[in-house]
């Protein structure tokens, strides 16, 4: 593969796609304009021989339903599935069968929504499980119970959602693996995220976050900006070749 300049790895929710409460940090009255500018900037980065990798906890289908942004590669399900820019599946890491059996034996509250996720066009492979629990008390109790069942590094949660993936992967491991299997050459790797499932990735690379990041991410003491446009500008100014 040809040499490229930089690898820029972006979380999706509240990094690329902002919720309404986060958008007030940037353009409170014109979020769509901000998204158009981000889309244009990412296209410029890709056309300038850089890699843009979106690394999300979402399933492939959930991501594709709402994504408007370009990318060179896509990592889904907290590191369980990798895709290229044409959405061809490159690799997937199924849930360990013993974990799947434990999950299926678990007794959930009737109000809990349970979903299983498979990679594109491979319906018989389960790469992730998710729960949506609207009741705070039930959510907290479920997290505690799941902690007793699973290696907790494979359980990612942020109220009201809980997601379970293979214990051998996370966003950072998936990024490292993708770089190897695609023989990606680059001068630098930059990562951007705000939630606990971004922690390993942000800790190990030159990274950025936002004022709304979790306490765990805040503990990394990495540069914090109000918008992704500001972060990309900083990368371009400080790390020009």
Secondary structure by P-SEA (a helix, b strand, c coil): cccccbbbbbbcccccccccccccccccccaaaaaaaaaaaaaaaaaabbbbbbbccccaaaaaacccccccbbbcccccbbbcccccccccccccaaaaaaaaaccccccbbbbbbbcccccccccbbbbbbccaaaaaaaaaaaaaccccccccccccbbbbccccccaaaaaaaaaaaacccccbbbbbbccccaaaaaacccccccccccaaaaaacccccccaaaaaaaaaaaccc
